[in-house]
């Protein structure tokens, strides 16, 4: 299939029981499974240091200034403790802020930083709320080994004029098979990291344009659904990520086209078909959660 190609929906409109009790029960069951362990923000929209550092048994990593920037599994702490600029203490590791470049180069040479992209992210203090940034930026590939906080945006999108106005049709993008994480899995219309100096809102507009050629004037109409914190072990270290979810009713006649070659193709799916894909583990975890939140916030004929 051509890069960024767009294929029609499969299935018939009569097979889309979006408002049925069975559909809602299945959606809610999948949501419970997928969001188990997710942490919602407090009333201020951020996370306390207790929430950011909830998992026991992880090794704290601080800058030489004392700022807590990450917590990682003991096996990863052992690996990165040998890198230049990193000092091992009895209960924590310390990273010399003056030797971040040397540390990054050594991590890459030791193949401990997967997927090096030359992309900088803001480094946040875990001692404060997620909004309090340390005055440091690091290469994206270093965040999982360090267990440092990343931020990501997710956009679920549905057609303005489906066959049945109470039966939404979603557009999903299939990740390029050359992607290091989740090759060939389905994603929402757009998703990506919040880059250095960006707000989540700015990142959403950029990713929507890069991944689906959606104009900023249309993307800015996206509805904010909420955010959640993910903290879990991953193959490259420890994932600590604040995920900001949105959905959007697409402008009439819009057909997505990938502009950055990260999406192999786009396709239309009924809500039931989306649930089938999620249940079959064919959708990225965070994207699946965003799609389920979108469905829960979308009126049906039964409401």
N, C-alpha and C positions, 0 to 999 in steps of 0.2 A: 504494500500500500504506500502511496506517495506520502512524503513528509507533510504533516499537517492536513491530510485529506479529511473530508467530511462525508460520513456515510449515513444513510437514513436509519430510522428506528427499525428494530425487529419486534415481532409480536403485534397483536392487534389491540385496538382501543378497548375492546370488550374484556380483555384480560388484565385490566388495570383497576383492581378493587381498592383504590386509594383511601376511600372513606369507610371501608368495612371494619368491623370489630376485629376480624382475623388479621387484617393488614396492620392495624394499630398495635395489636398484641405482639405481632412478630417484630415490628419496628422497635417497640419498647424493649423487648427481650434482647435484640441485637445491641441496642443502646446501652443497656445495663452491662453487657459483656464487654463491649468496646471501651466504655468509659470507666470501668472499674479501676480505681487508683488515681483517676484524674482529680486534681485539686482546683476548686473554683476560687476566684479572687475574693478579697474582702470587699466591704462597702466602698472603699476608695478605688477599687479596680486594680489593686495590686496584691502581692503575696507577702506575707510576713516572712522573716528569716526562719521561723520555725517550720513554715510550709516548704520553703526552699531547701531546707536541710533536714527534711523529715526522715530520710532513710538511714537507719543505723548501720554501722560497720564500714562506712565509706571514709576515706582518708582526706582530710581537709587540705586544700592547696591555697596558699596565700601569696600575694606579691610581697616583695621585700619590705614594702611600706606597711605590711600588716593587714591589708585588705583581703578579705576572703573572696576568692574568685571561682572556686570550684570544689567539688568533692568527688572522688573517683574510687573505683574498686581497688582493693589491695594489690591485685595482680598487675593492674595498670599503674598504680603508684610505684611499684617496684621497677617497672620498665622505664618510666619517665624520670625517676629519681637519678638515673645515670646520665642524663642529658646535661650539657653545659648550661650553666645559669640556674640549675635546680639544686637545692640543698635539702638533704634529708634530716629531719628532726625526729625526736622520739614519737610524736603523735601527729605530725603534719609534714608537708613539703612546703618549701619557700622558693618562689621563682623571682630571680633578680630582674627587676623592671628595666635595668640598664643592659640586659643581655637577651632581650626577647628575640632579636633577629638570630643570634647564635643558637638559641634554643629551637626556634622554628626550623632552621636549616638542618640541625642535627636530627630532629624528629622526622623530617622528610627523608633524610638519608637513611635512617634506620627503619623506614617503612612503618612508622608508628602513627602517621597522619594520613589517613586514606582520603583520596579524592582532592588533592591540592588544587586549588582553583585560582589563586591570586586574588581572592575576594575577602575584604576586611569586614569584620563585624565589631560592634561596640562590646566592650567587656564590662559586665555589670558586677557590682558588689553584692554578694549574697548576705552580707551583714545588714543590709538595708532593704527597702522595698525594691521591686523589680525596676522601678523608674529611676533609681539612683545609680548612675553609671560611673565607673572608675574612668579616669582620664587616660585610657589605654584602648587601642584597637589591635585585634589579632586576626591572623589568617583563619578563615572558616574551618579548615581541616584540623585545627588544633583544639577545637571546642569539645568534641566528644572525649578525647583522651583525658582532658583536664576536668571533665564534668562541669564545664562552664555553661552559663545560661545563654541560650539562643532564643530568638523570637521568630515566629513564622506566621504567615497569613494564608488563609484558605478561602477560596471563592467557589461556592456552589451556584450553578446557574440553570434556569429553566426557561422554556419557551414562553413567549407572551401569549400565543394563540394556539394551544394544543387542541386536539379534537374535542376534548371536554374541558371546560375551564376549571373544573374541580378535580381534574386528573392530570397533574403536572407531568411534563416530559423534561427530563434533565439531559444536559449535554456534558459528557465526560470526555476527558482526554487520556489517551493511552500513552504512558511514559515510554520514551525512546528505549529501545533494547540495549543501547550503549550506556544507559545510566548506571552508576555504581550501586545506588540504592533503589530497590523495587523496579528493576527493568521489566517492561511489558505490563506492569500493573496499571490499573485505572486510577485516575486522579479526578478532582473536581475540574472546573474550567481553568483555574489557575491556582498556583500555590508556590510559595517560596520564602526564603529567609528575608528578614528585615535587615538591610545593609547598614554599614556604618553611617551615622548621621541621619538616618531615615526614621520616620515615624511609621507605625504599622499602616496608617492610612496611605502614606506616600508609597510604601512598598506594595500595597494592594493595587494601586493604579499602575505602577511599573510592571508588576508581574502579569496583570491582566492584558497589558499591551504586548509584552514580550512573548507571552505564551499563547495568546489567543487573538491578538491584533484588535482588542477591544479599546475603543477610544476612551480617553479619560473622562470626557463629558458623559459617557454612558456608565463607566465603571464607578464614578462617584455617587451614583444612585444606589449602590449596593447597601443592603440592610445589615447592620451589625447584629450578630446573633449572640455573641458572648465570647468569653475566653476561658481557657483552662490550662493548667500546668501539668506537664507530663514528666515523670521522673522514673527512669527504668534503665536496666542494663541493655546495651546494644553491642554489636560485634566490634565497634571501634572504640569502646570505652563506656561512658555513662551519658545518657541523654537527659538533659534538663532543659525543657523547652516550654515557653509560653506561646500558646497557639491562639490566634485571633481569627474567629470564624465569621464569615459573611455569606449572604446569598443575594441573588439578583435575578429579576425578571428581565430577560434580554430584549433589546429593541427589535421591533418587527423586521423580519428579513435578514437578521444577523446570521452569518455563517462564520465560525471561528477559523482562523488560519494561524498556525504556529509561526512565529517570527524568529525564534531562537533555536530551533531544531531540537528542543528538549521534549517535544510531543510528537509521537509517531502518527497519530490520527485522532480525530474526534468522532464521536457517535452519539446518537440520541437513544435514550432509554426511558421506558416508563418507570414509575416509582417502584412497581413490583419487580421489574428487571434489575433495578439498582439494588434492592434488597437481596435478590438472588446472587448478584455479583459479590456483595458484601459477605453474605453467608458462605460463599465459596472461597473467601480470602483472596479475591481478585482485585480488591480496591485497597489503596494505601490506608493504613490505620487511621491517621489523622483526617484524611479526606473523607473516609467513611463516616467518621464521627460528625464532621461538618455537614455531610449530606443528610444524616439522620436528624440533626438539629434543624436543618432547613425544612425537612418534611414535617417535623413536629410543629413548626411555626407557620405552616401553610394551611389555609382553610380547605376543608373538603365539603362535599355536598352533605355529609352527615353532621357537620358542625352547626 
